[in-house]
Amino acid sequence: MREWMRKNRRALLWWTAIAAVTAAALIWALLQVTAPRGSRAKIVCGGRVEFYPLDEDGVFGLEVDPSIRFEVKDGAIRFI
């Protein structure tokens, strides 16, 4: 066994590196899928930052410019 490992050391290192990168990619992908959705929206308009909760459905207007309206529905936001 030792003789085989000594002869194939480079191949073992490559396969170990490939396995480590694959495992890291799978863990990252799993974390991205299971990550919780944001609880609020951050809107920047005219240099001013406003936050709006995404758990309250409704139609809102920005404080800095009420003519800019958006709708929050089912945890998602869209401008109307």
C-alpha positions in Angstrom: 0.0 0.0 0.0 2.8 2.4 0.8 4.5 1.8 -2.5 1.3 2.5 -4.3 0.7 5.7 -2.4 4.2 6.9 -3.1 3.9 6.3 -6.8 0.4 7.9 -7.0 1.0 10.8 -4.6 0.3 13.5 -7.2 -2.9 11.9 -8.3 -4.1 11.5 -4.6 -3.4 15.2 -4.0 -5.4 16.2 -7.1 -8.4 14.0 -6.2 -8.3 15.3 -2.6 -8.3 18.9 -3.9 -11.2 18.2 -6.3 -13.2 16.5 -3.5 -12.6 19.5 -1.2 -13.7 22.0 -3.8 -16.7 20.0 -4.7 -17.7 19.7 -1.0 -17.3 23.4 -0.5 -19.4 24.2 -3.6 -22.2 21.8 -2.4 -22.2 23.4 1.1 -22.4 26.9 -0.4 -25.2 25.9 -2.7 -27.1 24.3 0.2 -26.7 27.4 2.3 -28.0 29.6 -0.5 -31.1 27.6 -1.0 -32.0 27.4 2.7 -31.1 31.1 3.5 -34.1 33.0 5.0 -35.6 35.7 2.9 -35.1 39.3 3.9 -37.5 40.9 6.3 -37.4 44.4 4.9 -36.6 46.3 1.7 -34.0 49.0 1.5 -34.8 51.7 -1.0 -32.4 54.5 -1.8 -33.9 57.6 -3.5 -32.3 61.1 -3.7 -29.5 60.2 -1.3 -32.0 59.1 1.4 -32.4 55.6 2.6 -35.8 54.2 3.6 -36.7 50.7 4.9 -40.0 49.0 4.4 -41.2 45.7 6.0 -41.9 42.9 3.6 -44.3 41.1 5.9 -47.0 43.8 5.5 -48.9 43.6 2.2 -50.0 46.9 0.7 -49.2 49.7 -1.6 -46.8 52.4 -0.4 -45.3 55.6 -1.5 -41.8 56.8 -0.7 -41.5 59.5 1.9 -39.0 61.5 -0.2 -41.2 61.3 -3.3 -44.8 60.0 -2.8 -45.3 59.7 -6.6 -42.9 56.7 -6.5 -45.2 53.9 -5.5 -44.6 50.2 -4.9 -46.5 47.2 -3.8 -45.5 44.6 -1.2 -47.2 41.3 -1.6 -46.2 37.8 -0.2 -42.8 39.0 0.9 -41.9 40.5 -2.5 -41.7 44.1 -3.7 -42.5 45.6 -7.1 -42.7 49.2 -8.3 -45.9 50.3 -9.9 
